[in-house]
Amino acid sequence: MRSPHVLLAAGAALALTLAACGDNASNSAAAGATTTVTASGGPVTTCAKADGSSAKTQQFTAAPPMCLQAGKKYTATVVTNHGTVHIALRDDIAPNTVNSFVNLARFHYFDGTTCHRAIKNFVVQCGDPTATGTGGPGYEFDDELTKIEPYQIGSLAMANSGANTNGSQFFIITGSDGAALPPKYTLFGQVAAADLKVVGALDALGNPTDGPPLQPIDIKSITITES
């Protein structure tokens, strides 16, 4: 396991880690690689089906090929046990990150998982099927920070354990401490304004220091629509 990246949240009294620990992937690859794998281990060159009919898959050996369609806008609908949020995905500033997230979602990677971490006025961290903070899809890809914009409440960004160690773990900023994070975490989406009340409900479940939420936060499903 790699050492976590240690941060000091602005306005917070203690140092907080915002990290995704290593998943012991033997080969890391930037999104844009030409192959990925199914649960059976067989290499494929196609992306997950856009209609959501691909089989659930939670282990890969390489990042997906580029699956996004030019000119399309992508929205993630995240259904949790505390409400639903719609997230506009920002492939204009983080195309490889959005590509990975969209493909994982279409493989139902996130469905039925538990958010392993929630810190009040900071973030809710999800995307690890093991709910331990150590899980990942089996590949890593590089940060996309050159076009990053300021974080805000409702921002969707990648958790990491240092530079260029992105996998599947992500966080939603739920408070001002999270919005004050340094720009070291790839920003790739924003919760719709109408759904920020759900973000507030998730924040209310946050641990006052660090750790799992006060009540379970479960992701029932993440579906992707394009327009």
ZADREN-878600 format. One line per field, with one value per atom (N, C-alpha, C): atom name; x, y, z; residue number from 0; residue in one letter. Coordinates in Angstrom, 2 decimals, padded with zeros to 5 digits. Layout:
residues N
a <- (CA,...)
c1 <- (X,...)
c2 <- (Y,...)
c3 <- (Z,...)
k <- (NUM,...)
r <- (a,...)
END
This chain:
residues 227
a <- (N,CA,C,N,CA,C,N,CA,C,N,CA,C,N,CA,C,N,CA,C,N,CA,C,N,CA,C,N,CA,C,N,CA,C,N,CA,C,N,CA,C,N,CA,C,N,CA,C,N,CA,C,N,CA,C,N,CA,C,N,CA,C,N,CA,C,N,CA,C,N,CA,C,N,CA,C,N,CA,C,N,CA,C,N,CA,C,N,CA,C,N,CA,C,N,CA,C,N,CA,C,N,CA,C,N,CA,C,N,CA,C,N,CA,C,N,CA,C,N,CA,C,N,CA,C,N,CA,C,N,CA,C,N,CA,C,N,CA,C,N,CA,C,N,CA,C,N,CA,C,N,CA,C,N,CA,C,N,CA,C,N,CA,C,N,CA,C,N,CA,C,N,CA,C,N,CA,C,N,CA,C,N,CA,C,N,CA,C,N,CA,C,N,CA,C,N,CA,C,N,CA,C,N,CA,C,N,CA,C,N,CA,C,N,CA,C,N,CA,C,N,CA,C,N,CA,C,N,CA,C,N,CA,C,N,CA,C,N,CA,C,N,CA,C,N,CA,C,N,CA,C,N,CA,C,N,CA,C,N,CA,C,N,CA,C,N,CA,C,N,CA,C,N,CA,C,N,CA,C,N,CA,C,N,CA,C,N,CA,C,N,CA,C,N,CA,C,N,CA,C,N,CA,C,N,CA,C,N,CA,C,N,CA,C,N,CA,C,N,CA,C,N,CA,C,N,CA,C,N,CA,C,N,CA,C,N,CA,C,N,CA,C,N,CA,C,N,CA,C,N,CA,C,N,CA,C,N,CA,C,N,CA,C,N,CA,C,N,CA,C,N,CA,C,N,CA,C,N,CA,C,N,CA,C,N,CA,C,N,CA,C,N,CA,C,N,CA,C,N,CA,C,N,CA,C,N,CA,C,N,CA,C,N,CA,C,N,CA,C,N,CA,C,N,CA,C,N,CA,C,N,CA,C,N,CA,C,N,CA,C,N,CA,C,N,CA,C,N,CA,C,N,CA,C,N,CA,C,N,CA,C,N,CA,C,N,CA,C,N,CA,C,N,CA,C,N,CA,C,N,CA,C,N,CA,C,N,CA,C,N,CA,C,N,CA,C,N,CA,C,N,CA,C,N,CA,C,N,CA,C,N,CA,C,N,CA,C,N,CA,C,N,CA,C,N,CA,C,N,CA,C,N,CA,C,N,CA,C,N,CA,C,N,CA,C,N,CA,C,N,CA,C,N,CA,C,N,CA,C,N,CA,C,N,CA,C,N,CA,C,N,CA,C,N,CA,C,N,CA,C,N,CA,C,N,CA,C,N,CA,C,N,CA,C,N,CA,C,N,CA,C,N,CA,C,N,CA,C,N,CA,C,N,CA,C,N,CA,C,N,CA,C,N,CA,C,N,CA,C,N,CA,C,N,CA,C,N,CA,C,N,CA,C,N,CA,C,N,CA,C,N,CA,C,N,CA,C,N,CA,C,N,CA,C,N,CA,C,N,CA,C,N,CA,C,N,CA,C,N,CA,C,N,CA,C,N,CA,C,N,CA,C,N,CA,C,N,CA,C,N,CA,C,N,CA,C,N,CA,C,N,CA,C,N,CA,C,N,CA,C,N,CA,C,N,CA,C,N,CA,C,N,CA,C,N,CA,C,N,CA,C,N,CA,C,N,CA,C,N,CA,C,N,CA,C,N,CA,C,N,CA,C,N,CA,C,N,CA,C,N,CA,C,N,CA,C,N,CA,C,N,CA,C,N,CA,C,N,CA,C,N,CA,C)
c1 <- (000.84,000.00,000.88,000.58,001.35,000.99,001.93,001.63,000.61,-000.38,-001.40,-000.85,-001.51,-001.17,-001.79,-001.03,-001.54,-001.81,-002.99,-003.40,-003.84,-003.84,-004.44,-005.61,-006.80,-007.98,-008.03,-008.21,-008.27,-009.40,-009.10,-010.10,-010.28,-009.62,-009.74,-008.63,-008.86,-007.90,-006.88,-007.09,-006.17,-005.91,-004.78,-004.41,-005.34,-005.75,-006.64,-005.98,-006.17,-005.68,-006.81,-006.51,-007.50,-006.84,-006.93,-006.10,-006.87,-006.41,-006.86,-005.65,-005.68,-004.51,-004.38,-003.18,-002.88,-003.69,-003.98,-004.72,-003.82,-002.49,-001.52,-001.65,-002.06,-002.13,-000.73,-000.57,000.75,001.17,000.21,000.52,-000.40,000.15,-000.68,-000.64,-001.75,-001.82,-002.67,-002.28,-003.09,-004.32,-005.43,-006.62,-006.29,-006.82,-006.43,-005.69,-005.40,-004.81,-005.81,-005.32,-006.18,-006.92,-006.63,-007.31,-007.77,-008.80,-009.22,-009.64,-010.17,-010.55,-011.91,-012.54,-013.80,-013.49,-014.53,-014.34,-013.71,-013.91,-013.34,-011.86,-011.32,-009.90,-009.54,-010.51,-010.21,-010.07,-009.04,-008.85,-009.92,-010.39,-011.35,-010.89,-011.37,-010.99,-012.17,-013.33,-014.52,-014.80,-015.58,-015.99,-017.23,-017.55,-018.81,-019.97,-021.05,-022.18,-022.88,-023.19,-023.81,-025.21,-025.87,-027.23,-027.25,-026.07,-026.00,-026.13,-026.07,-026.30,-025.03,-023.89,-022.65,-022.73,-022.09,-022.06,-021.28,-021.68,-020.97,-019.53,-018.59,-017.17,-016.46,-015.63,-014.96,-013.45,-012.89,-011.45,-010.98,-009.96,-009.42,-007.90,-007.26,-005.80,-005.23,-006.08,-005.60,-006.73,-006.38,-007.38,-008.13,-009.35,-010.14,-009.64,-010.02,-009.79,-010.66,-010.46,-011.31,-012.71,-013.67,-015.04,-015.98,-015.57,-016.43,-016.62,-017.81,-018.13,-017.92,-017.21,-016.95,-018.26,-018.32,-019.50,-020.61,-020.46,-021.48,-021.18,-022.24,-022.10,-022.60,-021.91,-022.20,-022.65,-023.69,-024.23,-024.30,-023.83,-023.93,-025.08,-025.96,-027.03,-026.63,-026.36,-025.86,-027.00,-027.49,-028.59,-028.00,-028.22,-027.75,-028.94,-028.68,-029.75,-030.18,-029.56,-029.95,-030.36,-030.63,-031.06,-030.26,-030.69,-030.09,-029.48,-028.29,-027.65,-027.35,-027.47,-027.11,-025.84,-024.86,-023.54,-023.17,-022.95,-022.45,-020.97,-020.57,-019.18,-018.40,-017.19,-016.41,-015.29,-015.67,-014.65,-013.88,-014.37,-013.63,-012.37,-012.33,-011.12,-010.43,-011.12,-010.51,-011.05,-010.73,-011.31,-010.95,-009.72,-009.33,-010.01,-010.16,-010.82,-012.29,-012.97,-014.38,-014.53,-013.64,-013.68,-013.62,-012.69,-012.57,-013.82,-014.31,-015.49,-016.71,-016.92,-018.06,-018.00,-016.82,-016.71,-016.94,-016.37,-016.60,-018.08,-018.73,-020.16,-020.97,-020.62,-021.36,-021.08,-019.99,-019.73,-020.32,-021.11,-021.79,-020.80,-019.61,-018.54,-018.94,-019.64,-019.96,-021.26,-022.08,-023.41,-023.30,-024.07,-024.08,-022.85,-022.14,-020.95,-021.27,-020.37,-020.53,-019.43,-019.79,-018.80,-018.09,-016.78,-016.04,-015.62,-015.84,-015.31,-016.21,-016.46,-017.21,-016.76,-016.33,-015.84,-016.70,-017.27,-018.21,-017.53,-018.25,-017.78,-016.57,-016.37,-015.19,-015.59,-015.63,-015.95,-016.63,-017.28,-017.68,-016.87,-016.19,-015.30,-015.87,-015.92,-016.58,-015.74,-016.28,-015.66,-014.78,-014.75,-013.97,-014.94,-015.03,-015.98,-015.75,-014.52,-014.24,-014.62,-014.90,-015.25,-014.18,-012.94,-011.83,-010.91,-011.03,-010.10,-008.87,-008.80,-007.63,-007.96,-009.23,-009.62,-009.53,-009.46,-009.39,-009.67,-009.68,-010.08,-008.97,-007.74,-006.62,-005.75,-006.07,-005.23,-005.18,-004.20,-004.07,-003.91,-004.21,-004.00,-003.60,-003.10,-002.49,-003.51,-003.04,-003.82,-004.07,-005.13,-005.42,-005.68,-004.65,-004.70,-004.45,-004.10,-003.71,-004.89,-006.10,-007.29,-008.20,-007.67,-008.51,-009.10,-010.32,-011.03,-011.16,-011.52,-011.65,-012.70,-012.40,-013.37,-014.51,-015.67,-016.81,-017.65,-018.57,-019.46,-020.20,-020.18,-020.76,-019.78,-018.52,-017.51,-017.21,-016.97,-016.60,-015.14,-014.31,-012.87,-012.33,-011.15,-010.52,-009.70,-009.87,-008.97,-007.69,-006.58,-005.33,-004.39,-003.29,-002.27,-000.95,-001.03,000.13,-000.11,000.86,000.71,000.48,-000.50,-000.74,-001.06,-001.89,-002.28,-003.80,-004.49,-005.95,-006.41,-007.51,-008.09,-009.59,-010.31,-011.78,-012.31,-011.49,-012.00,-012.15,-013.29,-013.60,-014.21,-014.32,-015.00,-015.89,-016.93,-017.80,-017.56,-017.26,-017.02,-018.35,-018.41,-019.66,-019.62,-018.47,-018.37,-017.22,-017.10,-016.11,-014.68,-014.44,-013.08,-012.66,-013.56,-013.25,-013.01,-013.80,-013.64,-012.30,-011.67,-010.39,-009.19,-009.43,-008.32,-007.39,-006.09,-005.19,-005.52,-005.19,-005.60,-004.73,-004.76,-003.97,-004.84,-006.13,-007.08,-007.90,-007.85,-008.49,-009.98,-010.40,-011.81,-012.45,-013.60,-014.19,-015.71,-016.32,-017.77,-018.31,-019.60,-020.27,-021.72,-022.12,-023.49,-024.41,-025.56,-026.55,-027.00,-027.24,-027.62,-028.86,-029.81,-031.04,-030.81,-029.66,-029.37,-028.42,-028.04,-027.10,-027.70,-029.01,-029.65,-029.30,-029.14,-028.72,-027.27,-026.44,-025.05,-025.03,-025.91,-026.01,-026.42,-027.33,-027.76,-026.60,-025.78,-024.61,-023.61,-023.44,-022.51,-022.96,-024.26,-024.78,-024.43,-024.10,-023.71,-022.20,-021.48,-020.03,-019.50,-018.39,-017.67,-017.09,-017.16,-016.61,-015.09,-014.41,-012.94,-012.55,-012.54,-012.22,-012.74,-013.03,-013.50,-014.78,-015.46,-016.69,-017.80,-018.85,-019.97,-020.67,-021.43,-022.15,-023.24,-023.79,-024.70,-024.20,-024.44,-023.94,-024.43,-023.54,-023.88,-023.59,-024.64,-024.52,-024.87,-024.09,-024.41,-025.21,-026.46,-027.30,-026.95,-026.73,-026.38,-025.82,-024.98,-024.56,-024.83,-025.65,-025.95,-025.50,-025.16,-024.62,-025.59,-025.88,-026.65,-025.80,-026.04,-025.31,-026.29,-025.89,-026.78,-025.98)
c2 <- (-001.19,000.00,001.23,002.16,003.39,004.28,005.11,006.05,007.05,007.40,008.34,009.75,010.52,011.93,012.70,013.46,014.15,015.60,016.07,017.43,018.12,019.44,020.21,020.97,020.59,021.27,022.67,023.66,025.04,025.20,025.84,026.07,024.89,023.78,022.61,022.62,021.95,021.99,020.88,019.90,018.78,018.37,017.68,017.21,016.08,016.09,015.08,014.42,013.13,012.44,012.29,012.51,012.33,011.43,010.13,009.22,008.00,007.44,006.12,005.23,004.25,003.39,002.46,001.90,001.09,-000.17,-000.59,-001.83,-002.93,-002.69,-003.69,-004.10,-003.16,-003.44,-003.70,-004.74,-005.06,-004.14,-003.61,-002.71,-001.52,-000.31,000.87,001.40,002.07,002.58,003.83,004.78,005.98,005.64,006.34,006.15,006.48,005.68,005.80,004.56,003.64,002.37,001.61,000.65,000.02,-001.20,-001.66,-002.85,-002.67,-003.43,-003.59,-005.05,-005.47,-006.87,-007.00,-008.11,-008.44,-009.26,-009.60,-010.39,-011.74,-012.25,-013.54,-013.46,-012.25,-012.09,-012.00,-012.11,-012.05,-010.63,-010.32,-008.95,-008.60,-007.37,-006.88,-005.53,-005.11,-003.81,-002.87,-003.30,-002.47,-001.87,-000.81,-000.16,-000.84,-000.54,-001.00,-000.45,-001.19,-000.80,000.42,001.37,002.61,002.40,001.29,001.04,000.38,000.17,-000.39,-001.90,-002.57,-004.02,-004.84,-004.19,-004.94,-005.61,-006.76,-007.48,-006.70,-006.85,-006.18,-006.69,-005.76,-006.08,-005.16,-005.72,-004.91,-005.14,-005.79,-005.94,-005.89,-005.08,-004.86,-004.93,-005.07,-005.05,-003.85,-003.05,-001.85,-000.85,000.41,001.46,001.26,001.79,001.54,002.33,001.89,002.73,003.97,004.95,006.14,005.76,005.89,005.47,006.64,007.85,009.01,009.37,009.85,010.26,011.77,012.17,013.59,014.36,015.51,016.36,016.00,014.90,014.49,015.05,015.33,015.70,014.55,014.30,013.14,013.57,012.90,013.16,011.85,011.88,010.71,010.90,009.93,009.93,008.96,009.51,008.71,008.55,007.32,007.01,006.45,007.15,006.68,006.39,005.80,005.55,006.81,007.96,009.23,010.26,009.79,010.70,010.52,011.21,011.10,012.42,012.35,013.56,013.34,014.41,014.40,015.22,014.64,015.26,015.47,016.72,017.03,016.72,015.79,015.36,016.28,016.62,017.66,017.05,016.43,015.88,016.97,018.23,019.33,019.68,019.36,019.63,018.35,017.21,015.95,014.78,014.72,013.69,012.26,012.01,010.65,010.20,011.12,010.80,010.50,011.35,011.11,009.81,009.53,008.30,007.08,007.08,005.96,005.82,006.94,006.91,006.41,006.92,006.50,005.00,004.53,003.11,002.24,002.63,001.86,001.86,003.02,003.09,002.18,002.15,001.32,-000.16,-000.48,-001.86,-002.15,-001.19,-001.35,-001.54,-001.02,-001.16,-000.58,000.56,001.26,000.80,000.05,-000.31,-001.22,-000.90,-001.72,-001.55,-000.43,-000.20,000.80,000.85,001.71,002.76,003.99,005.07,004.87,004.69,004.28,005.43,006.66,007.79,009.01,009.72,010.97,011.86,013.06,014.01,015.26,015.64,016.76,018.04,018.78,020.05,019.85,018.62,018.33,017.53,016.21,015.38,014.09,013.46,012.06,011.32,010.26,009.52,008.14,007.79,006.55,005.91,004.88,004.29,003.09,002.60,001.41,000.27,-000.74,-001.83,-002.59,-002.53,-003.24,-002.42,-001.12,-000.20,-000.16,-000.40,-000.35,000.84,001.48,002.54,002.03,000.72,000.14,-000.43,-000.45,-001.10,-000.20,-000.83,-000.11,-001.03,-000.49,-001.29,-002.16,-002.01,-002.79,-002.00,-000.73,000.13,001.52,002.29,003.68,004.55,005.84,006.76,008.13,008.97,010.23,011.29,012.23,013.40,014.26,015.04,016.04,017.36,018.16,019.35,020.64,020.56,021.78,022.72,022.18,023.01,023.05,022.64,022.53,023.87,023.83,025.01,024.94,026.04,026.01,025.00,024.31,023.40,024.20,023.57,024.16,023.04,023.40,022.38,021.71,020.39,019.63,019.22,019.64,019.22,017.73,017.08,015.67,015.61,014.93,014.87,013.50,013.19,011.91,011.92,010.88,010.65,010.01,010.27,009.66,009.47,008.81,008.62,009.21,010.30,010.95,011.21,011.82,012.20,010.99,011.10,010.12,008.72,008.67,007.38,007.23,007.78,007.70,006.29,005.87,004.57,004.70,004.27,004.38,005.23,005.50,006.23,007.72,008.26,009.66,010.27,011.59,012.24,013.36,013.63,014.78,015.77,016.99,018.01,018.42,018.34,018.59,019.84,020.49,021.66,022.56,023.66,024.69,024.21,023.29,022.77,022.01,021.27,020.55,021.50,022.57,023.54,024.25,024.24,024.91,023.99,022.77,021.86,022.45,022.12,022.54,021.79,022.35,021.74,020.55,019.51,018.30,017.10,017.32,016.23,016.56,015.68,015.95,016.21,017.39,017.78,017.28,016.57,016.06,016.10,016.84,016.94,017.89,018.23,019.13,018.70,018.57,018.23,019.37,019.03,020.03,020.84,022.13,023.03,022.52,021.95,021.47,020.30,019.63,018.44,018.73,019.98,020.30,020.04,019.99,019.63,018.20,017.33,015.95,015.94,016.77,016.90,017.34,018.27,018.70,017.58,016.72,015.57,014.60,014.42,013.55,014.17,015.48,016.14,015.97,015.99,015.84,014.49,013.52,012.20,012.07,013.16,013.11,012.94,012.24,012.08,013.43,013.84,015.14,015.22,014.09,014.09,013.41,012.10,011.34,009.93,009.26,007.89,007.68,006.56,006.26,007.21,007.33,008.20,007.70,008.58,008.23,007.21,007.22,006.20,005.77,004.53,004.08,004.94,005.25,005.91,004.90,004.40,003.36,003.91,003.52,003.83,002.67,002.94,001.91,001.70,002.81,002.70,004.03,003.94,005.12,004.81,005.62,005.46,006.69,006.47,007.53,007.82,009.09,009.50,010.45,010.45,011.35,012.16,013.38,014.24,015.06)
c3 <- (000.00,000.00,000.00,-000.87,-000.91,000.26,000.69,001.76,001.28,002.11,001.69,001.58,000.75,000.57,001.72,002.50,003.67,003.34,003.70,003.41,004.68,004.66,005.72,005.12,005.46,004.94,005.51,004.65,005.10,006.10,007.23,008.25,009.18,008.90,009.77,010.79,011.90,012.99,012.91,012.02,011.98,010.55,010.38,009.04,008.63,007.35,006.83,005.64,005.53,004.35,003.36,002.11,001.05,000.03,000.26,-000.51,-000.93,-002.02,-002.46,-002.39,-001.50,-001.34,-002.53,-002.70,-003.87,-003.94,-005.18,-005.37,-005.90,-005.83,-006.25,-007.70,-008.53,-009.96,-010.49,-011.29,-011.81,-012.92,-013.65,-014.74,-014.66,-014.66,-014.71,-016.13,-016.53,-017.89,-017.92,-018.74,-018.91,-019.72,-019.41,-020.22,-021.66,-022.55,-023.94,-024.39,-023.43,-023.81,-024.68,-025.44,-026.44,-025.92,-024.70,-024.21,-022.77,-022.43,-021.05,-020.94,-019.79,-019.67,-019.02,-019.28,-018.62,-017.38,-016.64,-015.43,-015.73,-016.93,-017.28,-017.59,-017.68,-017.93,-019.39,-020.29,-021.71,-022.20,-022.97,-023.46,-024.49,-024.41,-025.38,-025.87,-027.01,-027.55,-027.65,-027.17,-027.22,-025.85,-025.86,-024.62,-024.06,-022.81,-022.24,-023.07,-023.13,-023.95,-023.36,-024.23,-023.77,-023.21,-023.57,-023.09,-021.72,-021.13,-019.79,-019.72,-020.86,-020.88,-020.66,-020.45,-020.19,-018.83,-018.70,-017.44,-016.39,-015.15,-014.06,-014.00,-013.95,-013.97,-012.98,-012.13,-011.12,-011.06,-012.07,-012.12,-013.56,-013.80,-015.13,-015.05,-016.20,-016.21,-016.94,-017.57,-018.25,-018.31,-018.43,-018.58,-019.90,-020.00,-021.21,-022.40,-023.60,-024.76,-024.65,-025.51,-025.48,-025.96,-025.04,-025.30,-025.55,-025.20,-025.34,-026.80,-027.13,-028.50,-028.63,-029.65,-029.87,-029.98,-029.32,-029.40,-028.43,-027.69,-026.74,-025.35,-024.59,-023.20,-022.34,-021.24,-020.41,-019.02,-018.54,-017.21,-016.45,-015.19,-014.33,-013.35,-013.28,-012.29,-011.19,-010.02,-008.89,-007.89,-007.77,-006.86,-005.58,-004.46,-003.17,-002.26,-001.13,-000.16,000.58,000.22,000.83,-000.22,-001.42,-002.47,-003.75,-004.78,-006.11,-006.52,-007.11,-007.66,-009.13,-009.90,-011.32,-011.47,-012.10,-012.18,-013.65,-014.02,-015.36,-015.40,-016.25,-016.33,-017.26,-016.87,-017.54,-018.40,-019.49,-020.38,-021.10,-021.03,-021.64,-020.86,-019.57,-018.77,-018.32,-018.35,-017.90,-018.71,-020.01,-020.87,-020.47,-020.07,-019.71,-018.43,-017.49,-016.23,-016.46,-017.23,-017.54,-018.31,-019.23,-020.00,-019.10,-018.14,-017.22,-016.37,-015.82,-014.95,-015.71,-016.91,-017.72,-018.02,-018.39,-018.72,-017.50,-016.35,-015.12,-014.77,-014.87,-014.55,-015.47,-016.75,-017.71,-017.51,-016.83,-016.43,-015.05,-014.51,-013.21,-012.06,-012.26,-011.27,-009.92,-009.93,-008.69,-008.06,-008.79,-008.30,-007.08,-006.04,-004.84,-003.97,-004.10,-003.28,-002.15,-001.18,-000.02,000.01,000.28,000.43,001.76,001.70,002.89,003.79,003.33,004.09,003.90,004.98,004.91,006.06,005.73,006.72,006.63,007.74,007.75,007.28,006.45,005.85,004.95,004.47,003.66,002.43,002.52,001.36,001.78,000.80,000.87,-000.18,000.22,-000.68,-000.97,-002.25,-002.69,-003.80,-004.41,-005.59,-005.34,-004.10,-003.77,-003.47,-004.34,-004.10,-002.80,-002.26,-001.02,000.21,000.02,001.12,002.20,001.80,002.76,002.54,001.38,001.02,000.30,000.07,-000.60,-001.97,-002.35,-003.60,-004.81,-005.97,-007.22,-008.38,-009.61,-010.77,-011.34,-010.84,-011.38,-012.32,-012.55,-013.38,-012.75,-013.18,-012.76,-013.99,-013.84,-014.96,-014.41,-015.31,-014.91,-014.50,-013.68,-013.33,-014.57,-014.52,-015.55,-014.82,-014.69,-013.85,-014.61,-015.89,-016.60,-016.84,-016.89,-017.12,-015.89,-014.75,-013.55,-013.17,-012.66,-012.19,-010.68,-010.03,-008.57,-008.12,-007.02,-006.44,-005.80,-005.72,-005.02,-004.44,-003.59,-003.04,-004.20,-004.21,-005.30,-006.36,-006.26,-007.23,-007.09,-008.21,-008.28,-008.69,-007.91,-008.19,-007.81,-008.33,-008.08,-006.80,-005.99,-004.87,-005.41,-004.75,-005.19,-004.01,-004.25,-003.22,-003.69,-004.42,-005.00,-006.47,-007.10,-008.50,-009.39,-010.28,-011.35,-010.82,-009.78,-009.21,-009.17,-010.14,-010.18,-010.54,-009.91,-010.21,-010.33,-009.29,-009.30,-008.16,-007.14,-005.99,-006.31,-005.92,-006.18,-004.95,-004.94,-003.83,-004.35,-003.57,-003.79,-002.67,-003.01,-002.00,-001.38,-000.06,000.65,001.53,001.63,002.49,002.12,002.83,002.49,002.68,003.63,003.78,002.54,001.95,000.72,-000.44,-000.50,-001.59,-001.50,-000.34,-000.15,-000.38,-000.85,-001.15,-002.20,-002.13,-003.20,-004.49,-005.65,-006.93,-007.32,-006.51,-006.75,-007.10,-007.22,-007.43,-008.67,-009.65,-010.93,-010.77,-011.15,-011.15,-012.43,-012.31,-013.55,-013.57,-012.64,-012.68,-011.64,-011.78,-010.85,-010.67,-009.41,-009.08,-009.50,-010.07,-010.47,-009.26,-009.49,-008.39,-007.66,-008.39,-007.77,-006.83,-006.96,-006.15,-004.99,-004.81,-003.73,-002.36,-002.27,-001.00,-000.61,-001.59,-001.31,-000.83,-001.45,-000.99,000.46,000.81,002.20,003.13,002.66,003.46,003.67,002.65,002.79,003.76,003.69,004.60,006.05,006.28,007.64,008.24,007.39,007.86,008.05,007.77,007.84,009.25,009.35,010.60,011.00,012.26,012.63,012.53,012.49,012.34,011.04,011.03,009.83,010.02,008.91,008.99,008.22,008.47,007.75,008.17,007.36,007.73,008.99,009.61,010.83,010.55,009.34,008.85,007.48,007.07,005.77,004.62,003.70,002.45,001.34,000.73,-000.28,-001.65,-002.64,-004.02,-004.60,-004.89,-005.48,-006.95,-007.65,-009.07,-009.55,-010.58,-011.34,-012.81,-013.41,-014.83,-015.60,-016.84,-017.69,-018.83,-019.03,-020.20,-021.02,-022.32,-023.21,-024.03,-024.36,-025.11,-026.11)
k <- (0,0,0,1,1,1,2,2,2,3,3,3,4,4,4,5,5,5,6,6,6,7,7,7,8,8,8,9,9,9,10,10,10,11,11,11,12,12,12,13,13,13,14,14,14,15,15,15,16,16,16,17,17,17,18,18,18,19,19,19,20,20,20,21,21,21,22,22,22,23,23,23,24,24,24,25,25,25,26,26,26,27,27,27,28,28,28,29,29,29,30,30,30,31,31,31,32,32,32,33,33,33,34,34,34,35,35,35,36,36,36,37,37,37,38,38,38,39,39,39,40,40,40,41,41,41,42,42,42,43,43,43,44,44,44,45,45,45,46,46,46,47,47,47,48,48,48,49,49,49,50,50,50,51,51,51,52,52,52,53,53,53,54,54,54,55,55,55,56,56,56,57,57,57,58,58,58,59,59,59,60,60,60,61,61,61,62,62,62,63,63,63,64,64,64,65,65,65,66,66,66,67,67,67,68,68,68,69,69,69,70,70,70,71,71,71,72,72,72,73,73,73,74,74,74,75,75,75,76,76,76,77,77,77,78,78,78,79,79,79,80,80,80,81,81,81,82,82,82,83,83,83,84,84,84,85,85,85,86,86,86,87,87,87,88,88,88,89,89,89,90,90,90,91,91,91,92,92,92,93,93,93,94,94,94,95,95,95,96,96,96,97,97,97,98,98,98,99,99,99,100,100,100,101,101,101,102,102,102,103,103,103,104,104,104,105,105,105,106,106,106,107,107,107,108,108,108,109,109,109,110,110,110,111,111,111,112,112,112,113,113,113,114,114,114,115,115,115,116,116,116,117,117,117,118,118,118,119,119,119,120,120,120,121,121,121,122,122,122,123,123,123,124,124,124,125,125,125,126,126,126,127,127,127,128,128,128,129,129,129,130,130,130,131,131,131,132,132,132,133,133,133,134,134,134,135,135,135,136,136,136,137,137,137,138,138,138,139,139,139,140,140,140,141,141,141,142,142,142,143,143,143,144,144,144,145,145,145,146,146,146,147,147,147,148,148,148,149,149,149,150,150,150,151,151,151,152,152,152,153,153,153,154,154,154,155,155,155,156,156,156,157,157,157,158,158,158,159,159,159,160,160,160,161,161,161,162,162,162,163,163,163,164,164,164,165,165,165,166,166,166,167,167,167,168,168,168,169,169,169,170,170,170,171,171,171,172,172,172,173,173,173,174,174,174,175,175,175,176,176,176,177,177,177,178,178,178,179,179,179,180,180,180,181,181,181,182,182,182,183,183,183,184,184,184,185,185,185,186,186,186,187,187,187,188,188,188,189,189,189,190,190,190,191,191,191,192,192,192,193,193,193,194,194,194,195,195,195,196,196,196,197,197,197,198,198,198,199,199,199,200,200,200,201,201,201,202,202,202,203,203,203,204,204,204,205,205,205,206,206,206,207,207,207,208,208,208,209,209,209,210,210,210,211,211,211,212,212,212,213,213,213,214,214,214,215,215,215,216,216,216,217,217,217,218,218,218,219,219,219,220,220,220,221,221,221,222,222,222,223,223,223,224,224,224,225,225,225,226,226,226)
r <- (m,m,m,r,r,r,s,s,s,p,p,p,h,h,h,v,v,v,l,l,l,l,l,l,a,a,a,a,a,a,g,g,g,a,a,a,a,a,a,l,l,l,a,a,a,l,l,l,t,t,t,l,l,l,a,a,a,a,a,a,c,c,c,g,g,g,d,d,d,n,n,n,a,a,a,s,s,s,n,n,n,s,s,s,a,a,a,a,a,a,a,a,a,g,g,g,a,a,a,t,t,t,t,t,t,t,t,t,v,v,v,t,t,t,a,a,a,s,s,s,g,g,g,g,g,g,p,p,p,v,v,v,t,t,t,t,t,t,c,c,c,a,a,a,k,k,k,a,a,a,d,d,d,g,g,g,s,s,s,s,s,s,a,a,a,k,k,k,t,t,t,q,q,q,q,q,q,f,f,f,t,t,t,a,a,a,a,a,a,p,p,p,p,p,p,m,m,m,c,c,c,l,l,l,q,q,q,a,a,a,g,g,g,k,k,k,k,k,k,y,y,y,t,t,t,a,a,a,t,t,t,v,v,v,v,v,v,t,t,t,n,n,n,h,h,h,g,g,g,t,t,t,v,v,v,h,h,h,i,i,i,a,a,a,l,l,l,r,r,r,d,d,d,d,d,d,i,i,i,a,a,a,p,p,p,n,n,n,t,t,t,v,v,v,n,n,n,s,s,s,f,f,f,v,v,v,n,n,n,l,l,l,a,a,a,r,r,r,f,f,f,h,h,h,y,y,y,f,f,f,d,d,d,g,g,g,t,t,t,t,t,t,c,c,c,h,h,h,r,r,r,a,a,a,i,i,i,k,k,k,n,n,n,f,f,f,v,v,v,v,v,v,q,q,q,c,c,c,g,g,g,d,d,d,p,p,p,t,t,t,a,a,a,t,t,t,g,g,g,t,t,t,g,g,g,g,g,g,p,p,p,g,g,g,y,y,y,e,e,e,f,f,f,d,d,d,d,d,d,e,e,e,l,l,l,t,t,t,k,k,k,i,i,i,e,e,e,p,p,p,y,y,y,q,q,q,i,i,i,g,g,g,s,s,s,l,l,l,a,a,a,m,m,m,a,a,a,n,n,n,s,s,s,g,g,g,a,a,a,n,n,n,t,t,t,n,n,n,g,g,g,s,s,s,q,q,q,f,f,f,f,f,f,i,i,i,i,i,i,t,t,t,g,g,g,s,s,s,d,d,d,g,g,g,a,a,a,a,a,a,l,l,l,p,p,p,p,p,p,k,k,k,y,y,y,t,t,t,l,l,l,f,f,f,g,g,g,q,q,q,v,v,v,a,a,a,a,a,a,a,a,a,d,d,d,l,l,l,k,k,k,v,v,v,v,v,v,g,g,g,a,a,a,l,l,l,d,d,d,a,a,a,l,l,l,g,g,g,n,n,n,p,p,p,t,t,t,d,d,d,g,g,g,p,p,p,p,p,p,l,l,l,q,q,q,p,p,p,i,i,i,d,d,d,i,i,i,k,k,k,s,s,s,i,i,i,t,t,t,i,i,i,t,t,t,e,e,e,s,s,s)
END
